[in-house]
Amino acid sequence: MGKFEIYNDAKGGFRFRLKAGNGQVILASQGYKEKAGCTNGIESVKKNSQDSARFETLQSKSDDWYFNLKSTNGQIVGTSQMYSSESAVQNGIDSVGNNAPDAEIVEK
């Protein structure tokens, strides 16, 4: 079972990361000034991860693959790690969809 970890970043803000059951980070957030914003971001991931249209698959300049998860207003709520292939990035998207809805929230 996956989990969301809320943690403080180097600038004193809040961030979250979604980890799969095996402990691998599958999605990371932007920085939030307030913890409440971070918690709202987690709720957005839980909701939007169930709609495949909310995922945007991209390729980096170094030809690695990654994806963004966007909210209904088009704002990016999470970004994946880099993947070596398009099929691997699809596995990452599937993992977010499977893990996010029921993931517990813990603070680090």
N, C-alpha and C positions, 0 to 999 in steps of 0.2 A: 504494500500500500504506500502511496506517495505521501509527501508532506511538504508544506510550505514552511520555510524558515524565514523569520523576520530578523534582520540584523542591522546594526549601525554601520554606516559607511565611514570612510576616512574624513568626510566633511561634516560629520555629526548628524547626517540625515538618516533616513530609513530606507531599506531595500528589502526585497524578498527574492527568494529563489525557490523553485519547485524542484524537488528531488523525487526520482522514481524510487520504487521499492528497493532497488539495489544500491541506492545512495548516490547515483549519478545525477548531476544537475541537468535538467532538461529545459529549463526556462528561467531567465533572470529578468528582474525589473529595472526600471529607471530609478533614480533617486527621488525620494519624497521628503519634504521638509517636516511633515507631521506624520506621526504613526497612524492616525486615522486615514490619511490619504493612502498609505501603504496597505492598510486593511481593505480599503475600498478597491484598490488595485487587485488584490487577491480575489475578492468577490467577482470582479470583472473577468478575471481569468477563468474562474469556475464556470461562469455563465457562458462566456464567448468561446471557450474551448470545445463546446459541443456543436459549433457551427463551422463547418469546413470553409465557408466563405470568408471567415475572419482571419484565416491564416494566409500569409503572404510569403511565398518561397522566393529566395533571392540567391544570387551568386556573387561572391566577393571578387575583388580584383585579382586575388591569388587563386581563383577558380574553386574555392571551397564553397559549400552550400550552407545556408542557414535560413531560419524563418522568423518572422515577426507575427505576433498575435495582436490583432487590433480590436478595439472596442467598437460599439455601434457608431460612435462619432468619428471613427477613423484614427483615433489616437493609439499609438503603440503602447501596449500594457506589458509586453514581455518579448524578449529576444532569446533565441536558442544559442547553443554553442555552435561551433563550426563542424560540418560533416564533409566527408570525402566524396559523397555521391548524392545524386538526386533521390535515389531510392532510400538511402540512409536518412536523409532529411525527412522523408515521408514517414519513416519509422519513428522519428522524433516527434512529429506532429501527432501520430497515433498515440504515442506514449503520453503526451500532454492531455489528449482527449480522454484517455483511460484513467490517468492518475489524478487530474485536477479536481473533478467534481466532489470526491469524498475525502480529499487529502486533509489531514489534520494540520493545524497551524501551531507552530512552536516558535519561541523566541530564543535567539542565541545570545 
